[in-house]
Amino acid sequence: MNNDLIHHGMGGMLPTTNITGMSNMHMHRKLMMHMTFFWGKKTEILFLGWPDMYVLAFVFGISVLLEWLSHCRLMQSSTNNLPAGLVQTAMHAIRVGLAYMLMLAVMSFNGVVFLVAVAGHSIGFLLFGSRVFKKSEMSPYEKPSDLPPMSC
């Protein structure tokens, strides 16, 4: 039986030593993930070694890009549905991939990352989805975007 798998009490591990001489208590603390919101600066989000400002800018950019993809109209009405369907499928795949990446960043439970993601979605919606920058009213028959809205 492997001593590294033995748990003691409320989930604590018995201290054992591995081949490198590090105790598993030290390794367990190093790999611990937060399960509640926290406001610390020392965290790894998405990629190892990225400075905090890069991560925040990346999360903000993904949020704005997701709103743009959800409200953009790149394709004109055409008679050939195959190319249009392939473009829509590619755009959908990109949007879903970015949404999952953003979800993983928010699941770090870092409060600042959460607020930056919400701010990015808000700014993106203001720029691309709200009536603030619309030039004219859409008719009720006009399609609002190339992709259907994201649903939860």
C-alpha positions as CSV (number, residue, x, y, z in Angstrom):
1,M,0.0,0.0,0.0
2,N,1.3,3.4,-0.9
3,N,1.8,5.8,2.0
4,D,1.2,8.8,-0.2
5,L,-2.5,7.8,-0.6
6,I,-3.2,7.5,3.2
7,H,-5.4,10.3,4.5
8,H,-5.6,11.3,8.1
9,G,-8.5,13.0,9.8
10,M,-10.4,15.6,7.8
11,G,-8.4,15.1,4.6
12,G,-5.0,15.9,5.9
13,M,-2.2,13.7,4.7
14,L,0.3,11.8,6.8
15,P,3.8,13.2,6.3
16,T,5.9,10.8,4.2
17,T,9.0,11.4,2.2
18,N,9.3,10.7,-1.5
19,I,12.4,9.9,-3.6
20,T,13.4,13.6,-3.9
21,G,13.3,14.1,-0.2
22,M,10.2,16.4,-0.3
23,S,7.5,15.6,2.1
24,N,4.0,15.0,0.6
25,M,2.7,17.7,3.1
26,H,4.8,20.3,1.3
27,M,3.7,19.0,-2.2
28,H,0.1,18.9,-1.1
29,R,0.1,22.6,0.0
30,K,1.8,23.6,-3.2
31,L,-0.9,22.0,-5.4
32,M,-3.8,23.2,-3.3
33,M,-6.6,25.1,-5.2
34,H,-8.9,27.6,-3.6
35,M,-12.6,26.6,-3.4
36,T,-13.9,30.1,-2.4
37,F,-13.2,33.6,-3.7
38,F,-9.9,35.1,-2.6
39,W,-8.2,38.3,-3.3
40,G,-4.5,37.3,-3.3
41,K,-2.0,38.1,-6.0
42,K,0.0,34.9,-5.9
43,T,-2.0,32.5,-8.1
44,E,-1.5,30.6,-11.3
45,I,-4.3,31.3,-13.9
46,L,-4.4,29.5,-17.2
47,F,-0.7,29.6,-17.9
48,L,2.3,29.1,-15.6
49,G,4.5,32.1,-15.1
50,W,2.3,34.8,-16.6
51,P,2.5,38.1,-14.7
52,D,-0.8,39.3,-13.1
53,M,-1.4,42.1,-15.5
54,Y,-1.0,39.8,-18.6
55,V,-3.6,37.4,-17.2
56,L,-6.0,40.3,-16.4
57,A,-5.6,41.8,-19.9
58,F,-6.0,38.3,-21.4
59,V,-9.2,37.7,-19.5
60,F,-10.6,41.2,-20.3
61,G,-9.7,40.7,-24.0
62,I,-11.4,37.3,-24.2
63,S,-14.5,38.7,-22.5
64,V,-14.8,41.6,-25.0
65,L,-14.0,39.2,-27.9
66,L,-16.8,36.9,-26.8
67,E,-19.3,39.7,-26.8
68,W,-18.1,40.8,-30.3
69,L,-18.5,37.2,-31.6
70,S,-22.0,37.0,-30.0
71,H,-23.2,40.2,-31.8
72,C,-21.1,40.5,-35.0
73,R,-22.5,40.3,-38.5
74,L,-19.7,39.2,-40.9
75,M,-21.6,37.3,-43.5
76,Q,-23.9,38.7,-46.1
77,S,-27.0,36.9,-47.2
78,S,-25.9,34.4,-49.9
79,T,-27.5,31.7,-51.9
80,N,-24.7,29.2,-51.2
81,N,-25.4,27.8,-47.7
82,L,-22.4,25.5,-47.4
83,P,-19.6,28.1,-47.1
84,A,-21.8,30.2,-44.8
85,G,-22.5,27.1,-42.6
86,L,-18.8,26.3,-42.4
87,V,-18.0,29.9,-41.4
88,Q,-20.7,29.8,-38.8
89,T,-19.4,26.5,-37.4
90,A,-15.9,27.8,-37.2
91,M,-17.0,31.0,-35.4
92,H,-19.1,28.9,-33.0
93,A,-16.1,26.6,-32.3
94,I,-13.9,29.6,-31.6
95,R,-16.6,31.2,-29.4
96,V,-17.1,28.1,-27.3
97,G,-13.4,27.5,-26.9
98,L,-12.8,31.0,-25.7
99,A,-15.8,30.8,-23.4
100,Y,-14.5,27.6,-21.8
101,M,-11.0,29.2,-21.4
102,L,-12.7,32.2,-19.7
103,M,-14.6,29.8,-17.5
104,L,-11.4,28.1,-16.4
105,A,-9.8,31.4,-15.5
106,V,-12.9,32.4,-13.4
107,M,-12.8,29.0,-11.8
108,S,-9.5,30.0,-10.2
109,F,-11.8,31.8,-7.7
110,N,-9.6,34.9,-7.8
111,G,-12.0,37.8,-7.1
112,V,-10.1,40.2,-9.4
113,V,-10.2,37.8,-12.3
114,F,-13.9,37.4,-11.8
115,L,-14.5,41.2,-11.8
116,V,-12.3,41.7,-14.8
117,A,-14.3,39.1,-16.7
118,V,-17.5,40.7,-15.8
119,A,-16.1,44.1,-16.8
120,G,-14.9,42.8,-20.1
121,H,-18.4,41.3,-20.9
122,S,-20.0,44.6,-19.8
123,I,-17.7,46.8,-22.0
124,G,-18.1,44.3,-24.9
125,F,-21.9,44.4,-24.6
126,L,-21.8,48.2,-24.4
127,L,-19.8,48.4,-27.6
128,F,-21.3,45.6,-29.7
129,G,-24.7,44.7,-28.2
130,S,-26.3,47.8,-26.8
131,R,-28.1,50.6,-28.7
132,V,-25.5,53.2,-27.7
133,F,-23.4,52.8,-30.9
134,K,-26.1,51.5,-33.3
135,K,-26.6,53.7,-36.3
136,S,-30.1,52.7,-37.1
137,E,-33.0,50.6,-35.7
138,M,-33.1,47.0,-36.8
139,S,-36.3,45.8,-38.4
140,P,-38.0,42.9,-36.5
141,Y,-37.1,40.6,-39.4
142,E,-33.4,41.4,-39.4
143,K,-31.0,38.8,-37.9
144,P,-29.1,40.3,-35.0
145,S,-25.9,38.3,-35.4
146,D,-24.3,35.4,-37.3
147,L,-24.5,33.1,-34.2
148,P,-27.3,32.4,-31.9
149,P,-27.0,33.8,-28.3
150,M,-25.0,31.8,-25.8
151,S,-27.3,29.9,-23.5
152,C,-26.6,28.6,-20.0
